[in-house]
Amino acid sequence: MSKNGGILHSGFVPYEAPNLLSAFSGVTPGNHGVYSYWHIHNEDYVPRIWDASDIKVPMLWQMEEFQDTSFGVLNLFCTYPPYPINGKMISYLQQPSLRGCFPKEYIKELLRKGYQYTSDVFVGLGYGQDNPSSGKESTPRDEYYRLFEETEKARVDVALDMMKECDTVITNLTIIDRLSHFFWQEIDDGSPIKTEDTLLFKAYSFLDKVVEKFIDEMSSESNLFIFSEIGYGPLINFISINNFLEKGNLLVREQAQTKWTKTFAFESVQGSHGININVKGNYKYGTVQGNDYEKVRRDVIEYLKTLINPKTYLPMFRIVQERENTFDGPLTAGAPDIMVEMADNRFVPLGDEYWSSRVHRINQNGWHRKDSIWTAHGALFNGIKKDASIMDITPTIFDLLGAEKKRKFSGKSIIS
């Protein structure tokens, strides 16, 4: 495996939702419209989860070039609710559901075969949630790992089962991502824990064996393509941009609640790394008239550029700019009005409080980075060592499957 591969660069924001949509549609966020797990602009200020019916561009398994290719699609964001494809699908669930697969009887078929498939999202919500008011305790460290490994083993079993019937199987394995959020400190500088005793070492060792399983099932004509849409690094703290907007009289709170009728700007949903302008007509209690939009946005940008990180006493942001200077495409208006990049990536924008308070972000100590990896096994990848982009994934799969490229992609094939 080490003979093939390189660095994989993600998008402006290293976040699973937009990056996976880009990876498997071949187009940028400005063209597919997804910037987080949730819609960015919501009239009532309550972020709404994206679902499959919201996506306006075809995914790989929906493209006409592959109408005769059967796909197994497993645990990919924005495949819920599941829909008919040439093959089988188990959705990425962000809420409890018994209707998470296509065909609809597929889960029952897997149960008859002895596969106990479950969603890791519900396992992940069990760690770091000590809350005296709820009476619930967090899951112990070793038990948390055991639950995740069992969940991932079941997912691998299903992927191997899909391989028996489908031409191409796309699987999202999440154990490293979930553990990196909560246990990065075990491998960080100065950690007293031996590397081989850390949960992340156990997770990587487990996935090494998974790769061996996939290789064992491959024919001489098969190719295994592995990539991560995000890298990882240490997290010191989440920064509430809303707190700074409040200090700048751009956001008003009364009794800890945002007073929308007096607010001009507010932080967008988590993972989007942006700020929204409270435009009248776009929001229920909008305060900014359309002809004042550009001036207000420019004033907010200039204010954000003055901010100092209270933990480092250095500038807060490396980049503060308009969304159209970050993205291009017909769906750029779906992005936050203003995009930011932290000057120190050990600090991360907290995001809209409605969801950030519900997913226990403050317990995390690891966070995404823009650079990750890709590697591969198979004749078509022999000797290829170079860096690539998340936008190169779809054109690479086109070449792997010998499909003619009839559409325009934002990237280029790794193997061509």
Secondary structure, 3 states (H helix, E strand, C coil): CCCCEEEEECCCCCCHHHHHHHHHHCCCHHHHCCCCCECCCCCCCCCCECCHHHCCCCCHHHCHHHCCCCEEEECCCCCCCCCCCCEEEECCCCCCCCCCEECCCHHHHHHHCCCCCCCHHHHHCCCCCCECCCCECCCCHHHHHHHHHHHHHHHHHHHHHHHCCCCEEEECCCHHHHHHHHHHHHCCCCCCCCHHHCHHHHHHHHHHHHHHHHHHHCCCCCCEEEECCCEEEECCEEECHHHHHHHCCCCCEECCEECHHHCCEEECCCCCCEEEECEECCECCCCECHHHHHHHHHHHHHHHHCCECCCCCCECEEEEEEHHHCCCCCCHHHCCCEEEEECCCCEEECCCHHHHCCCCHHHCCEEEECEEEEEEECHHHCCCECCEEHHHHHHHHHHHCCCCCCCCCCCCCCCC
